[in-house]
Amino acid sequence: MKALTILPNFMIMAEVSNPHYIKHLFGILRCYCEIEANVEHVDSYKITPESFWDGMNIVENVDFIQLLKNNTQLDIPNNVLIDLEKFKDRFGLITLVGDDCLKVSCSDLLTEIKNNTRLNAMIYEYDNNLVFFKGNIKEIQEILHHDLFCPIKFRKSKIKTFLIKLKDEIIVVKAADALQSLKSLYNKHDAFNEDNLRKIMKYKKEKITKEVINSFFQIMMNDSNLTIYNIPSTVILEPVSI
């Protein structure tokens, strides 16, 4: 049975007893919605433009509208569906590309920014579709939400944080993926140095090539004493049992 009921006032009612809600929807709803109430049998949420845009910034590769369609007991009210599509269309028109730079992909929106007195008090330069600002990004975001009905898309770093557990030792490394996190320790850790490579691979040639190093780390990835965890940078989508 589907777990959600969506009302015309943008409220979402979720059945706590539904295991699919607890396992697959609980975290997503808390990213995209404001929490209204938690009672014995029903959790209630409210979708706002700000909460919807926050969710799009926090959780990548999730089609929240389709998720609602797939999990609601009744059809989504038409007024809600129309507005959610509007929220979605506004996301990505403005992207934060540096500590003090916004990239605006819509010419009409750029004109609105230039004509906004409050925003221009914090903008020190325009360069084509790039807007350079000073001051508090949260204040700029509030003005964009209120005056222009437009969010800021925050770009996420491609570098992830990995926790490497080797027997009783724990190492934290930043890298693009798990294999790269391990390779970053080459010749910096006794388990991943040249001597251990030669021992494990029975390698006797003088020159150690990149291909050999790659093969060595592929073997090490399957070591029963080694565990690699990707530490989430933003949100855990499922509830944690305590």
Buried (B, 14 or more C-beta within 10 A) or exposed (E): EEBBBBBEEBBBBBBBEBEBBBEBBBBBBBBBBBEEEEEEEEBBBBBBBBBBBBBBBBBEEBEBBEBBBEBBEEEBBEEBBEBBEEBBEBBBBBBBBEEBBBBBEBEEBBEBBEEBEEBBEBBEEBEEBBBBBEEEBEEBBEBBBEBBEBBBBEEEEEEBBBBBEBEEEEBEBEBEBBBBBBBBBBEEBEBBBEEBBBEEBEBEEEEBEEEBBEBBBEEBEEEEEBEBEEEEEEEEBEEEEE
